[in-house]
Amino acid sequence: MSEESRPEQGQEKSIRCHHCNTITAHKNIFQHYTFTTADEDYNPQNPDSTYQDLEEIFYISWVCLGCKNVTFEVKNFMEFPDGITRSNVNFYPEYNSNKKSTKNFKILPSEIISIYRESVLCYNTGAYRASAVCLRAALEGILSNKGITGKDLYTKIENFASQGILSNDIAKLLHTFRFMGNEAIHDLTKINPSLIEIKYAIEAIEIMIDYMYEAQNELKTKMRILTRMRDSESGE
């Protein structure tokens, strides 16, 4: 491998983060180098040193400058006396195009944040039944936190819908979460939620959280600012 293409500790480059699933800047925080060759006298530090077959392996730890998680790279480079070269690069953990990252909700109660994050974790590891159970628990936690009462989750959803806050279509969607969670717990033969079903279910819960917590809090903040501005103008 040429000196120009050798990785250097401390360097930065843009690669896809295998944790937050975005192409972002990463920093080389640690690397280890090994080599093997048929020539026992070969010295990679000596430019005049010769070899028969050379295999170089670089182990590199890249930290994402966004989410701060580490992706591990193994770069394998082989060079032969006839000038033929071969290279191979692998990243760990392996890239998953369907992987979801959790949203950073600011207003959501901590116990609901915890179960929401658990639902995403289960989804990312392929535990779709467990994710369905977590989503059902998150839904029940949201309704209870908003003061919606009822003897069971069905009644809570119906009572919530009767307040006019939710449309009938959204209420039907919430009942879908209830069915998925119930059957995932009580009868494993009835339901085996797919990746896409759980993905959409998580995204629907995220939209619900945005609407019921984040957006309303943002609206209240903007209204307070506007009120102070008007009071200030009227006092001049």
BELTA-V809708 format. One record per backbone hydrogen bond with DSSP energy under -0.5 kcal/mol. CO is the residue of the C=O (numbers start at 1). NH is the residue of the N-H. E is the energy in kcal/mol with one decimal. If there is no record, write none. Layout:
BEGIN
co=<CO,CO>
nh=<NH,NH>
e=<E,E>
END
This chain:
BEGIN
co=<2,2,3,8,11,13,13,15,17,22,22,24,25,26,27,27,28,30,32,34,36,38,39,43,45,46,52,53,54,55,56,57,58,58,59,60,60,61,61,61,62,62,63,64,69,71,72,73,73,74,74,75,76,77,78,79,80,84,86,88,90,92,95,96,103,109,109,110,111,112,113,114,115,116,117,118,119,120,121,122,123,126,127,128,129,130,131,132,133,134,135,136,137,138,139,140,141,142,143,144,147,152,153,154,155,156,157,158,159,160,160,161,167,168,169,170,171,172,173,174,175,176,177,178,179,180,181,182,183,187,187,194,195,196,197,198,199,200,201,202,203,204,205,206,207,208,209,209,210,213,214,215,216,217,218,219,220,221,222,223,224,225,226,227,228,229,230,231,233>
nh=<5,6,6,11,28,15,26,24,21,17,24,15,65,13,29,63,10,61,59,57,55,40,42,46,47,49,81,38,79,36,77,34,60,75,32,62,73,29,30,63,64,71,27,68,64,62,92,60,75,76,90,58,88,56,86,54,83,80,78,76,74,72,97,99,105,112,113,114,115,116,117,118,119,120,121,122,123,124,125,127,126,128,131,132,133,134,135,136,137,138,139,140,141,142,143,144,145,146,148,147,149,156,157,158,159,160,161,162,163,163,165,164,171,172,173,174,175,176,177,178,179,180,181,182,183,184,185,186,187,190,191,198,199,200,201,202,203,204,205,206,207,208,209,210,211,212,213,214,215,217,218,219,220,221,222,223,224,225,226,227,228,229,230,231,232,233,234,235,236>
e=<-0.7,-0.6,-0.8,-1.9,-2.9,-0.6,-2.5,-2.3,-0.9,-3.2,-0.8,-1.9,-2.6,-2.0,-1.0,-2.5,-2.8,-3.1,-3.0,-2.8,-2.6,-0.8,-1.6,-1.8,-0.7,-1.8,-0.9,-1.0,-2.7,-2.3,-3.1,-2.2,-0.6,-2.8,-2.3,-0.6,-3.2,-2.3,-1.0,-0.5,-0.5,-3.0,-2.1,-1.4,-3.0,-2.9,-2.8,-3.0,-0.5,-0.6,-2.1,-2.7,-2.6,-3.4,-2.7,-2.6,-2.3,-2.3,-3.8,-3.5,-2.8,-3.4,-0.5,-1.8,-1.2,-0.7,-2.3,-2.3,-1.5,-2.3,-2.7,-1.8,-1.7,-1.7,-2.4,-2.6,-1.9,-2.6,-1.3,-2.5,-1.5,-1.5,-1.9,-2.2,-2.1,-2.1,-2.4,-2.1,-2.1,-2.5,-2.4,-2.4,-2.3,-2.3,-2.3,-2.3,-2.3,-1.6,-2.7,-1.7,-0.5,-2.2,-2.4,-2.3,-2.9,-2.3,-2.6,-2.0,-0.6,-0.9,-0.8,-1.7,-2.0,-2.2,-1.7,-2.3,-1.9,-1.4,-1.6,-1.9,-2.6,-2.6,-2.6,-2.7,-2.5,-1.9,-1.3,-2.8,-1.9,-1.4,-0.7,-2.1,-2.5,-2.4,-2.1,-2.7,-2.2,-2.3,-2.2,-2.4,-2.1,-2.3,-2.6,-2.5,-2.5,-2.8,-2.4,-1.3,-4.0,-2.2,-2.4,-2.5,-2.3,-2.2,-2.4,-2.4,-2.2,-2.0,-2.5,-2.4,-2.4,-2.2,-2.5,-2.6,-2.2,-2.2,-2.5,-1.2,-0.9>
END
